[in-house]
Amino acid sequence: MILNNQPTFAEFPRLETKRLILREPTLPDAEDVFVFRSDPIVQRFNSEPMTDVSQAEELITNHHAKYLRTDGILWGITLKGKDTVIGSVGFSRRSNHNRAMLGYDLAHEYWGQGIGSESVQEVIRFGFERMGLNRIEAETIEDNHESRKMLDKLGFVCEGIRRGYSLEDDGKYHGSAIYGLLKSEYKPRD
């Protein structure tokens, strides 16, 4: 990614936490990605569940192209000692104002273990400390209480709800919660 006409990193950054390795997803990871991207529970507030592994391959290819264009970065989440991608986390660029949009998903069997928070926390640190971001944004369906709880826990501020924003699989319109975290508000956690 390039910020202020300066490269932030020359090669894809590999991030490490106490329990996790965040690395670039590659085509051999497509079957792993398909597991959580095809799960209707994981995708209920996200995109349509995938129906074929080729869609996961296309997703990986598209994100690699975004990375090369400096339009975004997506890490595959893996547990230390295992190379299976169990989720993803990353940024898409919104503008040249040193801000980015955060996105994440995680295989259902790993929910409730702090893995989502741990991976997002590391990516936030990277965004502020290495990419020079001033603002990180996140959007989630208003009814996605798990996601909202995690964002609150990580210091994000709910800046508003866009009412009736999206028509979901239940046939109802749901609000979209808009969150933001500024570098001046960021507090690194152990």
Buried (B, 14 or more C-beta within 10 A) or exposed (E): BEBEEEEBEEEBBEBEBEBBBBBBBEEEBBEBBBBBBBBEEBBBBBEEBBEEBEBBBEBBEEBBEBBEEEBBBBBBBBBEEEEEBBBBBBBBBBEEEBBBBBBBBBBBEBBEEBBBBBBBBBBBBBBBEEBBBBBBBBBBBBBBEEBBEBBEEBBBEBEEEEEEBBEEEEEEEBBBBBBBBBBEEBEEEE
